[in-house]
């Protein structure tokens, strides 16, 4: 199951202008430079400080699979912060964001209308103000449930309510997410 936060991060990472370092030694050296010391990197990755020093000196070349994943994730999370911020800012002010999802949508509406949830595949372009809401909530540390609620509200606004032209008062719920991708 994809999460909204991970999907937003993947979308922003597509804006990177250079690939992240490939070797474990280069990744460790990058983290040591970013965190200003081997001790902080060791605490971040859950290894000893001496192990970090060995990777920095290329005395160890191949990390265990779990360490390799944590190392790549840590580097990816800190890679090109200005490019990442610029991509968010552009999506939030001018271009918006595209959501491609396959999930179960249900809604509450006026009596006599159907509210049965059903599986739908939607690909929609969200306007900049809704993209800004998603990015702001993610930056503020919103939980996955809160991000899903904002996403459901945005999809309801664009798809179901057609930007206020129909289905007034409709509240959309997003459940059973099978796929969730974002594109800038």
URNORDA-V912149 format. One record per residue. N is the residue number from 1. RES is the residue in one small letter. SS is DSSP state (H for helix, E for strand, C for the rest). NEAR is the number of other ideal C-beta (glycine too) atoms within 8 Angstrom. Layout:
n:N res:RES ss:SS near:NEAR
n:N res:RES ss:SS near:NEAR
This chain:
n:1 res:x ss:C near:4
n:2 res:x ss:C near:9
n:3 res:x ss:C near:9
n:4 res:x ss:H near:14
n:5 res:x ss:H near:9
n:6 res:x ss:H near:8
n:7 res:x ss:H near:12
n:8 res:x ss:H near:12
n:9 res:x ss:H near:9
n:10 res:x ss:H near:10
n:11 res:x ss:H near:12
n:12 res:x ss:H near:11
n:13 res:x ss:H near:10
n:14 res:x ss:C near:8
n:15 res:x ss:C near:10
n:16 res:x ss:C near:11
n:17 res:x ss:C near:5
n:18 res:x ss:C near:5
n:19 res:x ss:C near:5
n:20 res:x ss:C near:10
n:21 res:x ss:C near:9
n:22 res:x ss:C near:6
n:23 res:x ss:C near:7
n:24 res:x ss:H near:12
n:25 res:x ss:H near:11
n:26 res:x ss:H near:9
n:27 res:x ss:H near:15
n:28 res:x ss:H near:13
n:29 res:x ss:H near:10
n:30 res:x ss:H near:12
n:31 res:x ss:H near:15
n:32 res:x ss:H near:13
n:33 res:x ss:H near:7
n:34 res:x ss:H near:7
n:35 res:x ss:H near:9
n:36 res:x ss:C near:6
n:37 res:x ss:C near:7
n:38 res:x ss:H near:10
n:39 res:x ss:H near:7
n:40 res:x ss:H near:9
n:41 res:x ss:H near:13
n:42 res:x ss:H near:13
n:43 res:x ss:H near:7
n:44 res:x ss:H near:9
n:45 res:x ss:H near:12
n:46 res:x ss:C near:6
n:47 res:x ss:C near:7
n:48 res:x ss:C near:6
n:49 res:x ss:H near:8
n:50 res:x ss:H near:6
n:51 res:x ss:H near:10
n:52 res:x ss:H near:15
n:53 res:x ss:H near:9
n:54 res:x ss:H near:9
n:55 res:x ss:H near:13
n:56 res:x ss:H near:11
n:57 res:x ss:C near:7
n:58 res:x ss:C near:7
n:59 res:x ss:C near:5
n:60 res:x ss:C near:9
n:61 res:x ss:C near:6
n:62 res:x ss:C near:5
n:63 res:x ss:C near:9
n:64 res:x ss:C near:5
n:65 res:x ss:H near:6
n:66 res:x ss:H near:6
n:67 res:x ss:H near:10
n:68 res:x ss:H near:11
n:69 res:x ss:H near:8
n:70 res:x ss:H near:10
n:71 res:x ss:H near:14
n:72 res:x ss:H near:10
n:73 res:x ss:H near:8
n:74 res:x ss:H near:12
n:75 res:x ss:H near:13
n:76 res:x ss:H near:9
n:77 res:x ss:H near:7
n:78 res:x ss:H near:9
n:79 res:x ss:C near:11
n:80 res:x ss:C near:8
n:81 res:x ss:H near:7
n:82 res:x ss:H near:6
n:83 res:x ss:H near:10
n:84 res:x ss:H near:13
n:85 res:x ss:H near:8
n:86 res:x ss:H near:9
n:87 res:x ss:H near:11
n:88 res:x ss:H near:10
n:89 res:x ss:H near:8
n:90 res:x ss:H near:10
n:91 res:x ss:H near:15
n:92 res:x ss:H near:10
n:93 res:x ss:H near:7
n:94 res:x ss:H near:6
n:95 res:x ss:H near:7
n:96 res:x ss:C near:11
n:97 res:x ss:E near:14
n:98 res:x ss:E near:11
n:99 res:x ss:E near:14
n:100 res:x ss:E near:10
n:101 res:x ss:E near:13
n:102 res:x ss:E near:9
n:103 res:x ss:E near:13
n:104 res:x ss:E near:11
n:105 res:x ss:E near:14
n:106 res:x ss:E near:11
n:107 res:x ss:E near:12
n:108 res:x ss:E near:7
n:109 res:x ss:C near:9
n:110 res:x ss:C near:5
n:111 res:x ss:C near:3
n:112 res:x ss:C near:3
n:113 res:x ss:C near:6
n:114 res:x ss:C near:3
n:115 res:x ss:C near:8
n:116 res:x ss:C near:5
n:117 res:x ss:C near:9
n:118 res:x ss:E near:7
n:119 res:x ss:E near:8
n:120 res:x ss:E near:8
n:121 res:x ss:E near:6
n:122 res:x ss:E near:11
n:123 res:x ss:E near:7
n:124 res:x ss:E near:9
n:125 res:x ss:E near:7
n:126 res:x ss:E near:12
n:127 res:x ss:C near:8
n:128 res:x ss:H near:11
n:129 res:x ss:H near:6
n:130 res:x ss:H near:13
n:131 res:x ss:H near:13
n:132 res:x ss:H near:11
n:133 res:x ss:H near:10
n:134 res:x ss:H near:16
n:135 res:x ss:H near:12
n:136 res:x ss:H near:9
n:137 res:x ss:H near:11
n:138 res:x ss:H near:12
n:139 res:x ss:H near:6
n:140 res:x ss:C near:6
n:141 res:x ss:C near:4
n:142 res:x ss:C near:8
n:143 res:x ss:C near:5
n:144 res:x ss:H near:8
n:145 res:x ss:H near:6
n:146 res:x ss:H near:9
n:147 res:x ss:H near:15
n:148 res:x ss:H near:11
n:149 res:x ss:H near:9
n:150 res:x ss:H near:13
n:151 res:x ss:H near:13
n:152 res:x ss:H near:12
n:153 res:x ss:H near:9
n:154 res:x ss:H near:13
n:155 res:x ss:H near:16
n:156 res:x ss:H near:13
n:157 res:x ss:H near:11
n:158 res:x ss:H near:13
n:159 res:x ss:H near:9
n:160 res:x ss:H near:10
n:161 res:x ss:C near:13
n:162 res:x ss:C near:9
n:163 res:x ss:C near:6
n:164 res:x ss:C near:6
n:165 res:x ss:C near:5
n:166 res:x ss:C near:5
n:167 res:x ss:C near:8
n:168 res:x ss:C near:6
n:169 res:x ss:C near:6
n:170 res:x ss:C near:11
n:171 res:x ss:E near:8
n:172 res:x ss:E near:12
n:173 res:x ss:E near:10
n:174 res:x ss:E near:13
n:175 res:x ss:E near:9
n:176 res:x ss:E near:6
n:177 res:x ss:E near:13
n:178 res:x ss:E near:7
n:179 res:x ss:E near:9
n:180 res:x ss:E near:13
n:181 res:x ss:E near:11
n:182 res:x ss:E near:12
n:183 res:x ss:E near:8
n:184 res:x ss:C near:12
